Amino acid sequence: MAGTNGKHASTLRYAHITGWGKALPDRVITNDELAQIVDTSDEWIRTRTGIRRRRIAVDPSETSATLGTKAARAALEVADLPPHKVDLIICATSSPEHTFPSTASLIQDGLGAVNAGAFDLSAACSGFVYGISLASGMIGTGQMDNILVIGAETLSRIVDWSDRNTCVLFGDGAGAVLLQASPVPGGVLSSVLGSDGSGGDLLILPAGGSKQPATLETVAAGKHFIKMDGRAVFRFATRVMAEATLQAIEKAGLSIDDIDLVIPHQANERIIKSSMRQLKLPEEKIFINLYDYGNTSTASIPIALCEAVEQDRLKPNDNLVMVGFGAGLTWAATAVKWAVPGAREVPAWRVHQRSASYGLAHVRSRFLRFSRKVEGSLVTEDGDAWSEVLSRRIENWRRSREE
């Protein structure tokens, strides 16, 4: 792992975003379709939220981990970095595969990132920006060189589809960025993180944790679905989004006029426009794409970032602010000096090579699972010897892949 021996301590290091990618389910659900399920209408949803449609993962095999893996692969392809060079994977999610293992670990296995640590980050819709802050700090201190930060959600599976106050808001998807160490000044300039746990009940998934484990009663009461006090969250968000944005800008030594683009958490058009008006930012400097995706929680900012790059809204030396808020209550903002001109052309042979490596990662995963079963079934006195042989074979396989 790069940097753990302090070899970078004498040089300044900056965390630059060098790769980005998104993954979205194919199924689109419009407001008109929702109006056939609950008492609502396209006009009601659009005027209150700005949302017109959202993507939903209807295939059971499509999960937060599979979407996160696709987004991470896309980010690595943009940066032209092989998975075995990734040092750490941070997955921000409010809809993990399981309480444990972490969704990040499943993504690590899907990528074949054999040298990467992995963990999930729980800060609700602020989680992606929290992850950016953590990753930039680890890069800046020389502990790591290449870190994937992912936001991945399948919120449709924890939404009450009979509650029009919540089911119209959320969508599924994933976004990812790769942060890399560089001696060139820029990249992540500042971060602001905040929390107010006294508002924890305003946006909550009441049951399923250690306080209220799953029972027939909690399921019957609908306590495994998202519950939200919309008005209270609206008031909180419009205040904190503006404050956090301004704090991140000032912490970076910039002014409002220096900012070229703000990518806010895509929760509600009224929240975004109200909070940005407080900063007197012109609308052309605010990126909004919630019309097509709804609130994808931790995935909303990285998905919007990908589309901003695709639309040529970011150029080298542009100053970018990403700001979010969410359950907790939490909030976070980060200022970034953009450096990459856009997606780079990758040779066809490299694309095929990387595709093959993902196939090998799948084979490796199955081999490791099988070897553990074999290991567990060896009850003879030669069992330890067999275990050592298998371990050596696995280690040799890893080394050959790295070479």
N, C-alpha and C positions, 0 to 999 in steps of 0.2 A: 504494500500500500504506500503510495507516494507521500512523502513528507513526514512520516511518523518518526523518522530518526533526526528530524530537525534540520535536514539539509537545505531547506528553503528559508530558514529563519533570517538569513542575512539579506534577502531580496524582498522588495515589496511585491505583493501578489494581489491581483484583482480578479473578481469572479464575473466572467462575461457569459451572456447567453449566446451559445453558438449553434444550438439546434432546437427545433420545435416541431411538434406534431399533434394531431388530434384524431380522435376516432369517435364515430357517431353511429348509433343503430340506424337501420334502414327504414324502420316503420315511423311514419309521420302521422301524428294525430292533430287534427285541426280543431279550432274552437267549435265549429259547427258539429263535429263528431262528439265533442264533450257535452254539447247541449242536448244530445240524445240520451246521455247517461244521468246528468244532474240538472237541476233547475238553474240554468245559466244561458247565456247567448254570446255570440261572437262580439257584439257591441259591448256588452257588460264587461267581458274580459279585456278587450282592447282598450277601452276608456280608462279602466282602473289599473292596468298593468303594462299595456303595450304589446303583450304577447299575442301572436296570431296562431302559432303552431309549436309543437315540441316533438322531440324524438323519444321513442320508447323502446326498450329492449324487450321484445315479446318472445324471442327465442330463449328458452331456459338455459341454453349453453352460453349465452351472451351475458357476461357478468362484469362486475367492476374490475376484476383482474384481467379478463380477456380484452376489455376495452382499454385498460391501462397499458397492457402489453403492446397493443397495436399503436397507441399514441407514442409510447416510448421508442418503439422500433422506428417510427417515422422521424422522431427527433434525432436518433442516432444516425439515420441515413442522411439527414440534412447536414449534420456535423461531420459525417464520414468517419465515425468512430466505431470500432468493433466492440461488441458487448463485453469482452473480457477485460477491456481497459476501464470499465466503469468501476469506481471505488465505492459508491454508495447510492442506494435507491430510497428516496423518501416518497411515500404515497400518502397524500392527504385525501381522506375520504370520510363521508358520513354514512356510507352504506357499504361497509367492508364485506368481504366474502364470509368471514367468520369473526367471532370475538378474538380468537387466535386459531391458527397461525395468522400472521399479518398478510394483508393483501399484497404488500410490497415484496414479501418473500415469494409469493406465487408468481409475481411479475418477474422477479429475479430468475426464477427457474425457467419461465417461458422465454426469457431473453437469452438464457445461457450465459448470464453475467456471473461467471464462476468466482470472480475475485471481489464481488460487491457485498457489502453489508446491506441490510434492508430493514426498514421499520415503517409502521403506519403513524400518521400524525392526525390527531383529532382536535381540530379547532373549528369545525363546521365550515361555513362558507369562507372564512378567513384563512383556512388551512393552507391553501396554495402559497399565499404570500408569507405565511409563517415558515413554510418550507424553503422558500427563496432566501429568507433571512438566515435560517440555520445553515443552509448550504454555502452561502457566501461567507459566513463566519468561519466555517471549517476550511474553506479554500484559502481564505485570507490568512489564517494561522498556520498554513502549510501542512495541515493534516491529510488533505486529499486534493486530487487534481481534477477529477471528473465525477460530477454528481448529477443524477437524474432526479428531477422534482416533478411529481405527477399528481394531477387531480383527477380522480375517477369515481363515477357515481352511477348507480342504478336505483335512483330514488323512487322510481315508479313502483318498486316492490315494498316500500314502506309508506306509501301514500294511501289514504282512505279515499277511494274513488266515489264514495257517496257524499263527501264533504266538499262542496263547491268552493269553500274558502281556501283550500289547500291544493286540491287535485288539479286546478287550472294553472297552478304556478310552476310545477316542477317538471324537469325532463332529465333524460339520461345522456351520458357522454363522458369523454375523457380527453384531457389535454396534458402535454408533457413538454418540459424544456430540459436541455442539457446545459449545465453550468460548468465552465472550464477555467482553470487557472491560467493567468496571463500576466506578463510583466508590464503590459500596456495599460496605462491609466484609463479608468472608465468602468463599465460594467455596473454592478450593484453599488450605488453610491450611499444609500442610507436605508434604514428600516425603522418602522414604528410598529410596535405590538402592544395591544391592550386587551383588558378583560374586565368585566363586571359581573361576577357570578351571582349577584343579587337578582339579576334578570334571567337566571337560568330557566325559570318556569315559563318564560314568554315564548320560547321556541324549543320544543322538547320531544323526544321519543320516550314516553314515560316508563315503559316496561321492557324487559329483556336483559336488563343489567342485574347487578347483585342486589339492588334495593327491591326490585320487583321482578323476580325470576318468572319465566313463562309458566303460567298455569291456565287451567280452563277458564278461570274467572278473568284473568288479564286479557286473554284472547277474546272472550265474549264481550268485554267492555271496550274493545278497540284500542287498547293501550299500547299496541305495537305499531301504531301509525303515528305520523307526524302530527303534533298539536301546536297551534300557533295563535298568539294574540296579535293579529295583523296590525291593528292601530298602534299598539305600543311599539312593535318592531319598526313600523314606519317612522314614528317620531324619533326613536333612537337612531335609526339609520341615516336620516337626513341630517342630523346633527354631527354624528361621529364621522361620516364619510368626508365631509368638508374639513373637519378638524384634523383628521389623520393625514389627509392629502397635504394640507398646509404644513403640518409638522414634518413630514418626510421631505418636502421641498426645502424648507428652511434648514433642516439637518444636513442636507446635501450641499448647502451653500448656494442655493439657487433662489430665484424669484418666480412668481407666477408667470411672468412674461417669458421666462426661459423654457417653459414647458411646451413641448411640441404635441404631446398626446397623453391623454389620461384613459386608462382602461379600467373602468370600475367593475365591481361584481355585478353581474347581470341578473338582478333580482326583480326590478320593477322600474319601468321608464320614468315614472313620476318621482321616485326616490332619487334616481340618477340626476335628472334635470334640476330638481330642487336643490340638491346638495352642491352641484356644480355651479349653479347660479350664485350661491353664496360666495364663491371664489371669483365670480365675474369672468369665468372661462367661456369663450365663444363655443358654440355647439360643434364647430368643425374640429375642435381639439378634443372632443369626447367621442370615444368609440362605443357604439351600441349595436349589439346583434341579437338581443334577447327576443326580438320579434319571431325568429325562426326556431329558437331552442328552448325558450323559457329559462327558468332558474335551474342550472345544472350544478349548483352549489360549488364545491371545490374545483370543478372542471370549467366553470364559466369564464374565469379570467384567462387561463391558458388557451381555451378554444378561441376566445376573442383575440388574443395575441396572434394566434396563427392566421386568423382571417385579416387582421390588420396588416400583417406582412404580405399576405396574398394580394391585398388591395393596394400595396405600395404606400401604405400610410406611415411606414417607418423607414428612415434612411440613416446612414452612418452619422454619428454625432448628435442625433436627435435625443432629447431628454424625455423620458417616459416615466409616468407614475402609474403603478397598479395598486388599487385600493379595494379592500373588501370588508364586509361585516357579516356576522352570523351568530348562531346559537352559542350560548356560553354565559353571558353575551361576550362576543369577541370582536375585535377589529384589527386591521393591519394595513399598512401601506409601505411601498418601497419605491424609491427613485432609481432609475437605471439610465445610464448613458449607453445608447444603442451603438453597436459597432459593426454588425454583420450586414452587408448590402442586401442579402436575400438568399433564397435557396440556391446552392451551388450545383453545378452540373457534375453528376457522378457517373463515371464510366460504366457502361453496361455490364462489363465483366465483374465489376465490384458489386453491382446490384445482385447479380446471380450468385456471387460468392457469399454475400450476406444472407440471401435467401436460403442457401444451402446450410449455412451455419445455424439458422433457426431450426432447420430440420434435424440437424445433429443435436441441437439442444434438447429437442423432444426425445430423440433416441437416448441421449444421456440420462434424461429424467427417468425414463422407463427402465433403463438399465440399473440405475441406483435404487429404484423402488424394488425391482426384482431381486437385486443383490441383498437387500435388507431382509426380504422374505426368506431367501436361501440361508442367510446368516442366522436368522431366528430359528430355522428348522434344524440346524446342525447341533445335535445334542451329544455327539460322540466326543471322545477325549481329543480328537483331532480338530474339534470345532474352532479353537483359537487359531490354529494354523491356517484353516480355510479363510477365516476372517482376515488374517494378515495378507493372504494372497489376493483376496478381493480388494482390499484397501490399496495394495500396491498397483493393481490393475487400474483402479479408478484414478489414482494419482498420476500414473503414466498417461492415461487418456487426457487428463486435464492439461498436463504439460505439453502434449503433442498438439492440442488445440491452441494453446497460447503461442506456440512457435509458428 
